[in-house]
Amino acid sequence: MSTTVILGAGIIGTSTAYYLSKHQPASSIHLVEPSPELFASASGYAGGFLAKDWFSAASAELGALSFEEHRRLAEKDDGARAWGYAPSTSVSLSPATKSQNRVDVWCRDGASRAEAASGYPSAGAAPPWLSRAEGDTVEVISDEGTVAQVDPLQLSQHLLQKCLDAGVHLHHPAQAISIQTDMRDELSSICVADTRSSTETDIPCARVVVAAGAWSPRAFAALFPASRYRLPVASLAGHSLVVRAPRWERADDSRGGCHAVFVADEPGYSPELFSRRGGLVYVAGLNSAAEPLPDLATDAKSRIDAAAVERLRATAGEVLGEDEVEVVREGLCFRPVTDTGTPILGRIPDTCLGPSVRTRPGPDGGVYLAAGHGPWGISLSLGTGKVMAEMVQGRALSADVSRLGLKV
């Protein structure tokens, strides 16, 4: 079976490698990651909220498949202990109106994911760490068994370790800098440069998966500089905090105890708070499409905005009912987004690769794209990895993703 090179070792790339390794020699799979620190963007700094049926028709089957894959993996590998997998409950702190349309274009105008919730609002108990003022109402907006919570960094690390244990190659930190073609002008190898030693390695391969998140257009352009096509993936920057919830009790862990709280604050700002095992709460809701994408994910650390951190800290203090909030971690990550609000999963036509570049037909070759998941990268990760592996290997797909292909 053809060697596969995956550009990007975030959660989408590692999920794809994980499922590819089930049906081809792991030693024929290569992950290439340029960031000096692994999982330094959305794969490590996202909220870790999982949903089964909060998606539009185009990605509904992918969402359901991925949610089930998360459950299966957690059951098989003790996800509760290893990456904090736990059932959750989604609640809104404001009266919710049931929309008949799923919200896929998320947070460009401060919209809340709560508008895409599958459950009809109903009265429910507030999580124990939530402070409520007189007159506040808590409405459950998810059906039982349809949402869950993970620590995305721990999940990403677990998937990568599984890949490495199986024999997948990790090139890190490294960049794919060029391709070579054979006498038929078909893709035959990729040159990967180790950014620490400056050594270059040619990897014979006929299949490439671009899964570099918000950096996918840059990774594609670096390999196919003669192409006039630009991948339709943009970046959306988002600040976040992880804080400690004083009223979280150890017993909450054993009961599942996780909640996703969506707060209607003001126009353009819809805070999201996700509780995790161990008494931690993730706080986010400040997003900007204007923040330039850095060269490397690790460069974002120097761009964390003090005003954004303070606003999130104030929100956390208000929701938790604490004057002083213990901040465990600050973050700024860049999510890959598309104009449609849905991810792109599919083969990139050879006509987009530039002149004199082709790929072998069928599962023997091809350049593929798996990016643009927006806020749903963690939730859709395992389903994406499974479907992309099936697509690349020419097997039957476990979910209908026909409307998620690249539209050229």
N, C-alpha and C positions, 0 to 999 in steps of 0.2 A: 504494500500500500504506500502511496506517495507520502513523502515527508511534508509536514505542515508547520509553517512558521506563523506564530501569533504575535502581532504587534500590540503590546500592552499587557502587563501582568497585573491589572486590576481585577476586580471581581468578575467582570464579564470575560476577560481573557483566561483567567484561571478556571472559571466554570467550563469554558469551552474545552480547555486542555483536559480537564477532569473527565468530561464525557467522551472526548475523542479517545482517551486512553483505555476506555472500556472495549473498543473495537479495533484498535490498531496498536502496534508496539509503541509503548510510551517513549522509547528512545528515538522515535521518528517525529516527536513533537518538540518544538522549540518555542519558549516564551522569551520575548525581547522587551526589556523595560529600561527606559532611559533615566528615570528618576533615581537619585542616590538613595532615597528612602522609599521602601515599598509601601503601597497603599497610602500615599501621602495626600491624596485628594478625596474624591467622593467615596471610594471604596473603604476608606478608613474613617472618614469624617461625616458620613451621612447619618440619618436618624435610625436606620435599621428597622423601619416599620414595614410589615408585610401585609398585603391584602390579597384576598382571593378573587373578588368580583367588583373592584372599583374601577373597571376599565371600559373603554369604548368597545364597540363590536369588533374593530380591527385587531385589538390585542386581547380580547376577552379570553380566548382559549389559551393564549400564552400565559396570562395571569393565573388562570385556574391551574394549569399544568405546573407552573413554577411554585405556587403555594403548596401543592401536593408534594413536589420534589423537596421543598424545604422541610416539610413534615417528615418525609421518609428519611432524609439524611439525618435529621435530628434524632429520630428514633434509632437509626442504625449506629450512629457515632456518638451517642450521648450528648446531643447538642445543648441540652439544658445546662450541663456542666461546662462544656467546651466553649460555647459561644453565646450562652445566655438565652437560648431559644425558649420562648414561653408564649402560651396563648395570651391574647390581649383583649381589651375592650376599648372601643372608640367612643368618646363622648364629646359633646359640644357644650360650651358654656353660654350659648346664646340660642334663642329660638331658631330652629332650622326649617327652611322650606324645602320641600322635596322637589328637586329638579328632575325633569324627564331626560336630560342629556348629561352624559358623562363629561367631566371637565378634564380635557387632555392637555390643553395649553395652560400650564400651571404657573402661577406666581409671577408672570410677566407684569401683571397689573395688581399684584398683591392678592390674587385669588387664593382661596383656601381649598385644600384637598378634601375638606369635609363635604364640599358640594358634590363630590363624586361618590360619597358613601352609599353602600348598597342597601343598608337597613333603613326602614322608616323610623323617624325619631320617636323615642318612647322614654318615659321617665325612668331614671336609673340611679343607682348609688354612686356617689362621688368617690374617687380613689382616696385612700387615707391620707395622702400627702397633699391633697388639694385644699386650699383655703377658700372658703366661700363667704361672700358678703350677704347680708340680708336681702332677700329677693332674687338672688341668683338661682338659676335653674340648671340642672344637669340633665342632658338628654343623651341616651345611648343611640348612636347612629350606625352601629354595625350589628349584623346578625351573629349569633353565637357560632364560634368555630370558623369565622371568616377573616380574622385578623390575628396577627402574632407579632412578636418582637424579637430582635436579635441584636447582638453587638456586632456591627459590620466588620470591624477590624479583626476581631477574633474569628469570625466566619471566614473572611478572606485568607487569614493566615492558615486556618485549618485546611481549606481547599488547596492552597499552594503546597502545604506539606504533603498532602495526599498525592499531589502530582509528582513532587520530587521523590517521594518514597517509591512511586511506581516506575520512575526512571525518566520522567520528563526533564528536558534540559532548560535551565534558566540562565539567560544571558543578562547580567545586571551588575552595575549600570552599563547599558550598552544601547547603541542606536543602529537601526537598519539604515544603511546609507546608500545602497545602490542594488540594482538587479542585474543579472546576466541572462541572456537568451541563447538558445541553441541555434543550429543551422536553419531551423524552421521558424525562427523568430519567436519561439515559445519560451515562456519563463522557465528557467532551469536552475537558478540559484540566487541567493541573497547574500550580500556582503554585510556583516555585522561588525561594528567597531566597538571594542571595549573602551569606555571613556576614561578609565583609570590607567590602563597600561598602554593605550593607543594602539593595541594590536588589532588586526582585522582578520576575520574568519569568513570564508565562503561556505555557506550552508546549501548543499544541493537540495532543491525543493521545487515543487510544481504548484503548491497551494499556499496561499497567504490569507490570513484572517486579520483584518484591521479592526482592533478592539481597544483603541487607545483613548476612549472617552472623548472629552472635549479636544484632545490633541489629535484625533483621528485625521482631520484634514491635513495637518502638517505632516503626519507620518506618511500619508498617501502621497503627498506632493514631493516628499524627499525621495521616495522610491520611483516615482513616475514624473520626473520634472518636465518632460515634453508634453505631458497631458494638459489640455486646456480645461479639463473638468475639475471642479472643486466640490468636494463632498459637502452636502447640505447639512452640516452639523455645526452648531454654534455653542457658545459657552454661557452659562448662567452662574454667576458667583453667589455664594451664600455663606454668611457668617453663622456660627453656632457656638454654643457652650454646652459643657457637661457639668452639672452641678450636683451637689449632694442634698438629698431630701431628708431633713432631720426626723420627720414623722414616719419615715419608711421603717418598718419593722422586719426582722429576719423572717418572721412567720409569713410575711407577704410573699417571699420567694417560694416557699413550699406550696402556697395556694395558687401560684401562677402570678397573680398580683399585678401584672403589667397593664398600663392604660395608655392610650393615645388621646391627648386632650387638644382640641382645636378651639382656639379663642378668637372671637370676633372683636378685635381691638379698635381699629379705625380704618378708613379707606386706605388701601395700599399696604396695610400691615396686618397679617393674619398669623399670629404666633402658633407654633406647633410644639407640644411638649410630649415626649415619649419616655415613660419610665422603663428602667431596665432592672434586671436582677442585681441585687447588691446595693439597692438604695440610691441609684443614680438616675438623674433625669436629664434628657437631652433637650435643649431649647434652641429653636431656630425660627425663621420667618422673615429675615431681612435678606432680600435677594436683589441682584443688580445685573442686568445684561450689559451695562456700560463698562464694567470693570474689565480691563484688558487681560487676556489669557497670558500667564507667565510662560517663560520658556520651559521651565520644569515645575512639577507639582510642588516641590519643596520650596520654591521661590515665593509661594503664597504666604509663608509664615511672616515675612517682613512686611506684608501688605495688610495684615489684620488691623482693622480700623478701631481705634479706642472708643469712638462714639457709638459704633455699632455694638461693641462688646458691652458698653454701659447700658445701652437700651435693652439688650437681651437680659442683662443682669437685673435691671429694674423689673422687667416682665416676670422673670423667675421669682424675684422677691415677692411680687404682688400675688402671683398664683400660688406660691408655696406658703405665703403668710409669714415671711421672714424678713427682718430688717437687714440682716447681713447674710449673704448667700455665699457658701463655700464653692468656689469655681475650681473644678478638677482639671478642666481642659478648655482652651479656646481654639477655635478653628475657622479656617476659610477654605472652602473647597469650590471647585468648578465643575458643575454638572453639564453633561452634553445634552443639548436640546435641539429639537427640529421645529420647523414652522407648523407642522401638523400636530405636534405634541405627542406623537407616537414614535417608538424607536424604528430604526431601519435594520432589517435583517434580510440579507440576500446577497446574491452574487453581483459583483460589479461587471457590467458588460465590457468585453475586450475593447470595444470602440472608445471607452473612456480611459484606457491605459496609455494612450499616446500612439504615435506612428511606430510601426515596426515592432509592436509588442503584442503578443497573443498568449493565450494560455491553453493548455491541453483541454480537450472537450470532456464533459461529464465529470465524474468524481475523480478523475486522474489529475485534474488541475483546477485553476480558478483563483481569482482574488475576490474575497468576500468582505462584507462590512457588517459589524454588529455594534451599533452605537446609537446615541440619541435617546437614551432612556429617561432623561429628565430626573424627576424626584423618585422614580420607580426602579432605579438601577439595582438596588439590593433586592427588592421584592421580585423583580423579573429575572434576576441573575441566573438562577439554576435552570429555569425554563429556557432562557436564551441559550445557555451553554449546551443543553440537551438538543435543542432544535438545530443549532448551528452545527453541532457535531454530526447530526443526522444528515443535514443538508450537504455538508462538505464531503461526507463519506458516501453519499448517494443512497441513503436508506430512507424508508418511509418516515414522514414527519409526525411527531406526537401531538402537534397542535397546528391548526390552520393559521399560517402567518402570511398568506398570499397577499394581503393588503398592506403588509409592512415592507415589501420589497422596494428597492431603489427605483424611483421614477425619473427616468432620464429623458 
